[in-house]
């Protein structure tokens, strides 16, 4: 088995930083002295997913009086989740919300006709 020694000292507490979201880690601790080292069994630990990265502004490659063709790029990170949904929000000329649609996203979904 391959492992990294992340801490070597006399404290009995340690914080592991910069873990990846939605990732399983196996963590153990050992105690050693001049005669050798004993390690605890590995314990699996799963980090939580996070929210996706901020979306780029969509483009409108084609539109008419009644239809807008929207195009957007997938966020740089989806936070480690296996599921990604896009939420399209239409706002009128006033800031009140007039219409919202949810689209469950597959990797190939990048265009949507919003009428």
C-alpha positions in Angstrom: 0.0 0.0 0.0 1.1 3.5 -0.8 0.7 6.2 1.8 1.8 9.7 2.7 2.9 10.7 6.2 1.1 14.0 6.5 2.1 14.8 10.1 5.0 13.7 12.4 4.9 15.2 15.8 3.7 14.9 19.4 0.2 16.5 19.1 -2.8 14.2 19.0 -4.8 16.5 16.6 -4.2 17.4 13.0 -6.3 19.1 10.3 -6.0 17.8 6.7 -6.7 20.6 4.2 -7.3 20.9 0.5 -9.3 17.7 0.1 -11.2 17.1 -3.1 -15.0 17.2 -2.9 -17.0 14.0 -3.2 -13.9 11.9 -2.8 -13.2 8.8 -0.6 -10.1 8.9 1.5 -8.6 6.2 3.7 -7.1 7.6 6.8 -5.0 6.0 9.6 -2.8 7.1 12.4 0.2 5.5 13.9 2.2 5.8 17.1 5.9 5.1 17.2 8.9 5.1 19.6 12.5 3.9 19.5 11.3 0.3 19.2 8.9 0.6 16.3 5.5 1.9 15.0 2.0 0.5 15.2 -0.8 1.8 12.9 -4.5 1.8 13.4 -6.7 0.2 10.7 -7.6 2.5 7.8 -10.9 4.3 8.1 -12.7 5.4 5.0 -13.9 9.0 4.9 -16.0 10.6 2.2 -15.9 14.3 1.6 -19.1 16.2 0.8 -19.8 17.5 -2.7 -19.8 21.3 -3.2 -21.8 23.7 -5.3 -20.7 24.0 -9.0 -18.3 26.7 -10.1 -19.8 30.0 -11.2 -21.4 29.8 -14.7 -20.2 31.9 -17.5 -22.7 34.3 -19.1 -24.7 32.5 -21.8 -24.6 33.6 -25.4 -27.5 34.1 -27.7 -26.4 32.9 -31.2 -29.9 33.1 -32.6 -33.1 34.8 -31.6 -36.3 36.0 -33.1 -39.2 38.0 -31.7 -40.6 34.9 -29.9 -37.6 32.6 -29.4 -34.1 32.8 -28.1 -31.5 30.1 -28.7 -29.2 30.0 -25.7 -25.7 28.5 -25.5 -23.7 28.0 -22.3 -20.6 26.1 -21.3 -20.5 23.5 -18.6 -19.0 25.0 -15.3 -15.3 24.4 -14.8 -16.2 22.3 -11.7 -19.4 20.6 -10.8 -18.4 20.2 -7.2 -17.7 16.5 -7.3 -21.4 15.6 -7.8 -22.5 13.0 -10.3 -25.7 15.1 -11.1 -25.8 18.5 -12.7 -28.9 20.5 -13.5 -29.1 23.8 -15.2 -31.7 26.4 -14.1 -32.8 28.8 -16.8 -34.4 32.0 -15.4 -36.2 34.5 -17.5 -36.5 38.0 -16.0 -38.7 40.7 -17.5 -37.7 44.3 -17.9 -38.6 44.7 -14.3 -36.6 42.7 -11.7 -39.5 40.4 -10.8 -39.2 36.8 -11.8 -41.6 35.8 -14.5 -40.6 32.3 -15.6 -38.1 29.7 -14.6 -37.3 26.3 -16.1 -35.1 23.4 -14.9 -33.1 21.3 -17.3 -31.4 18.1 -16.1 -28.1 18.3 -17.9 -26.3 15.6 -19.8 -22.8 16.3 -21.0 -24.0 16.9 -24.5 -26.7 19.5 -23.5 -25.5 22.9 -24.3 -28.3 24.6 -26.3 -31.9 25.3 -25.4 -34.7 27.1 -27.1 -36.3 29.3 -24.5 -39.7 30.7 -25.6 
